[in-house]
Amino acid sequence: MTIVVTGGAGYIGAHVVRLLQQAGDKVVIVDDLSTGDASRVGGAPIIELDIAQPEAKDQLSTLLREVGATAVIHFAARKQVGESVARPVWYFEQNVGGMANLLAAMEQASVSRLVFSSSAAAYGQPDVGIVSEKSPAVPINPYGQTKLACEWLASDAATAWGLRVVALRYFNVAGAGVPELGDPAALNLVPMVLEKLAAGRRPLIFGDDYPTPDGTCVRDYIHVSDLARAHIDSLNYLERNDRPYDVFNVGTGEGSSVREVIAEIGRVSGLDVAPEILPRRPGDPAELVGDPTRINDVLGWRAEFGLPDIIASAWEAWQAGPHRIEI
Ligand code: UFG
């Protein structure tokens, strides 16, 4: 198969590219390299392109035809919640505009299989801690809104012209499949804690007065290797199924608190991780855990790794990188 991977030079994309290469598939990456890193993709060709530009539609359809694409995995998007609040129009232009160009190009080139990176941010602030795909999707920031709008767009294209889509709602992704593919962006809890420790500072906890067992927010942490495998399973599902549109949570069903994550980093690293408690960060739901029943049943996918594996791999990747912490 020939798979076009938008955003394939990013953290999650590079893990999926590696699995595809190991399976013998041909991979062509489309990435604007604004946050991605060309050295991570094992020699796969990279077309440097911002898919949200108006001319990208024709460029993408030509590319899809030229390489004989079987399917597209679509990661390329902006993903910072805070930035999306500050620049909502740009987020819609980039994420929804990019999706619109991609879908138009796929229709023009008659490429009918799509795996789309959606997000648990689509659920917003749920009333219940564990959400299923049937739970209301009411995002609370522009980032989550763009992800949900992209799901709608893909679902509408499936109805209109026979596109077939798997949308994966990722929960909190962390860890590294191999040390050189660790998360380079210190934007999420695990890399933010490691960054503080590398600077000789204390990790931060944004709020310890939530209605959770230890007062800190609870999330469903998923190993990036497990998440990457869900994309391969989705491609296989699209090959053997005719359903137009499916959405799946990619979570474990198990929650971990911020304190538990930080304590695990302390255990694995041997470092003193006594945290500094700051006020709540606006927009954080107290608890967000994904019910994985549907993806277990339909795709046969389940997470193999738990929090200790995630943290151990993140630590190993951090120590292999430029900000190694001397112990
Ligand atoms: N946190 C801290 N200290 C830090 C960093 C984070 O206490 O230094 C807390 C946050 O307040 C939050 C939890 O750790 O309670 C997790 O925060 P992240 O920023 O790692 O992740 P989020 O849950 O906010 O969001 C992530 C992705 C989103 C995605 C969402 C899905 O960034 O894109 O998971 O659950 F939508």
Boltz pocket constraint, residues with backbone or C-beta under 6 A from the ligand:
constraints:
  - pocket:
      binder: B
      contacts: [[A, 79], [A, 119], [A, 120], [A, 121], [A, 122], [A, 170], [A, 171], [A, 172], [A, 173], [A, 187], [A, 188], [A, 189], [A, 190], [A, 192], [A, 193], [A, 203], [A, 204], [A, 205], [A, 206], [A, 207], [A, 217], [A, 218], [A, 219], [A, 258], [A, 281], [A, 284], [A, 285], [A, 288]]
      max_distance: 6.0
